[in-house]
Amino acid sequence: MVLATVHPDGQVASATIEKSSGYRQLDADAVATVKKWRFQPLSKKDADQKILIPVRLDPNHVPAVGSSSQAG
């Protein structure tokens, strides 16, 4: 689980591990990925929002190098 603090403009201010996967590198990758995200704020508040994000790791799904996981 990753805990992200999001600014009102949707930019991630910080991200930390709330519950570890048990693997340091996977945790670091999850945090790095969430820090790149941009959110649409849930409200018009001027304050940062905290969001708890479950991260599902599937060891059976490893995308090929250079492939995209986006449908399209």
C-alpha positions in Angstrom: 0.0 0.0 0.0 1.3 3.4 -1.0 0.2 6.5 0.9 0.3 9.6 -1.4 -0.1 13.2 -0.5 -1.6 15.1 -3.4 -1.6 18.9 -3.9 -4.9 20.5 -5.0 -3.6 20.8 -8.6 -3.3 16.9 -8.7 0.5 16.7 -8.4 1.9 14.1 -6.0 3.7 15.9 -3.2 5.0 12.7 -1.6 4.5 9.0 -1.6 5.5 6.5 1.1 5.0 2.8 1.7 2.2 2.2 4.2 2.4 -1.6 4.0 5.4 -3.3 2.5 5.3 -6.0 -0.2 8.2 -7.5 1.6 10.6 -6.7 -1.2 12.5 -3.4 -0.9 13.0 -3.0 -4.7 9.3 -3.5 -5.4 8.3 -1.0 -2.7 10.8 1.5 -4.2 9.4 1.0 -7.7 5.8 1.4 -6.5 6.7 4.7 -4.7 8.6 6.0 -7.8 5.7 5.1 -10.1 3.1 6.8 -7.9 5.2 10.0 -7.7 5.0 10.3 -11.5 1.2 10.1 -11.4 -1.1 13.2 -11.7 -4.5 13.1 -10.0 -7.7 15.0 -10.6 -8.5 16.4 -7.1 -11.6 15.1 -5.4 -12.7 18.5 -4.2 -12.0 22.2 -4.6 -10.2 22.3 -1.2 -7.0 24.3 -0.9 -5.4 21.7 1.3 -3.4 18.6 0.3 -5.2 15.3 0.2 -3.9 12.0 1.4 -4.8 8.9 -0.7 -4.1 5.3 0.2 -3.3 3.3 -3.0 -3.4 -0.5 -3.1 -0.6 -1.8 -5.3 -1.2 -5.2 -6.8 1.9 -7.0 -8.0 1.4 -9.9 -10.3 4.6 -12.0 -10.8 2.9 -13.9 -13.6 2.5 -10.7 -15.7 5.8 -9.3 -16.9 5.4 -7.0 -19.9 7.9 -7.5 -22.7 10.6 -4.9 -23.0 9.4 -2.0 -25.1 5.7 -3.0 -24.9 3.0 -0.9 -23.4 0.4 -2.1 -21.0 -2.1 0.4 -22.2 -5.0 -0.7 -24.4 -5.4 1.3 -27.5 
